[in-house]
Amino acid sequence: MEAPNKEAMLSLAEKAVDKALRSGASEAEAYVYVGEGTNIGIERGQVTKSSKVIDNGIGVRVILDKRIGFAYTNIMEEASAAEVVSKALCAAKANKPDPEWHELPGTGAYSQVEKTYDPRIPELKPEALMKDALLMLEAAINVDKRVLPVEGGIGAAYAATAVYNSNGVSCFDKGTVAECSVATIAKDGNNVTPVCFEFSGERLYAVNPAWVGKEAAKVALSALQNKKVETKNGKLIISQFALQELLYYTFFNALKADSVQREQSPLKGKKGEIVASEKVTFLDHGLLEGGLRSAVFDAEGVPHQKTTIIEKGILRDFLYDNYTARKENRESTGNASRSGYMSTPAIEVTNFCVQPGNCTPDQMISEVDDGLLVYYLQGAHSSNPVNGDFSVVATPAWQIRHGEIVHSTRGVMLSGNVFELLKNIIGIANNCRQVGQLVAPWVEVENVRVIGHV
């Protein structure tokens, strides 16, 4: 890998914006992305492939009398950028004016974010990743001969972005990430467990492949002996994996200002009201040290920040990009996101932090007389993003009786509404970790519909 060149990226962005203004645009913005990653794949207990992905490009957004145009290219040359500007202007001329458009963001005060770039990662060789992949496999297999790693991998990547616009924004940031994961099953005779998963993701090259392999194997083994559970309303202890799935497809969407403005959020009009248990405090923290979604600025060059969403159960704010913020005559919360240089900005969560409690996971389990420990979910993607209803399969989950985990379960369904679930949180542990966009500990919830496997 080669480290990104700040000066070259900003220069290309500046030339594109200048070209747009000279060609008649009233405003212009250029977004330049440079990224490269190496991945080692695992299938059926063996390392099967090594791949490298390189993705560079520039996206240009122009405004012409409130008409917006966008175009992009993956050719990082001045002539290609100029051609993209022409295409964006053509697109703007073909579009209708947007009466809600105000202007691109202006300059802001940027804060530093710590532990998001490791200079070792651009220098990594595939051999180093291969060694760690084999270490992860060995750790899983050595736990028990009944365990089979079915898929997974390890990878490392860097990415750099530069944003330049006609309102004075000129910024550059770079970051790295390393990640390893493995999915396992355990088999004993005709008894085969569901797939169990573990991972380690860091912005620095500090992943722990041996721990990942060992933990994934241990979870699979614990799922071998399973029994049915009865259908009833009960208590759940929800892991970070399961909580991320639930919130991503329902609650996160309700926090986005565009959903609120379109009247598609159940939280519309509820600022200052109780919307969750008083134990709940949620933050969106774009500057979290070492956060997987941390960066100096968002996809429009707006400084990242820490935004309080819910404070002790009370709704305090929503998440904004520049467009939705201008509609309400307020500042963006720095939550514009892109899926690369090929897209225009959209609102997205950064690091969604659940304020931890004081009890350990063991203490939380010890206080449950009858309930389930839910690690993973299937089917959360089919949840209703407008009203928050969900019907998912917990596979596997573990039965808790009299403060102890007694056996695993299979085929248990959970149904309910995510907004009611947040009101029914009765405990929050202290074992925070980041899974995707979520930074959270285990949470304990009561009165969730549990449908036993028939």
Helices and strands as residue ranges (DSSP letters): H 6-22, E 27-43, E 46-64, E 67-73, H 78-94, G 121-123, H 126-143, E 147-165, E 170-188, E 191-192, E 196-202, H 209-222, E 232-238, H 240-248, H 251-254, H 257-261, E 282-285, E 306-311, E 314-315, H 322-327, E 336-337, E 346-347, E 352-354, H 361-366, E 370-374, E 377-378, G 380-382, E 389-394, E 397-401, E 404-409, E 412-417, H 418-423, E 425-428, E 433-435, E 438-440, E 443-451
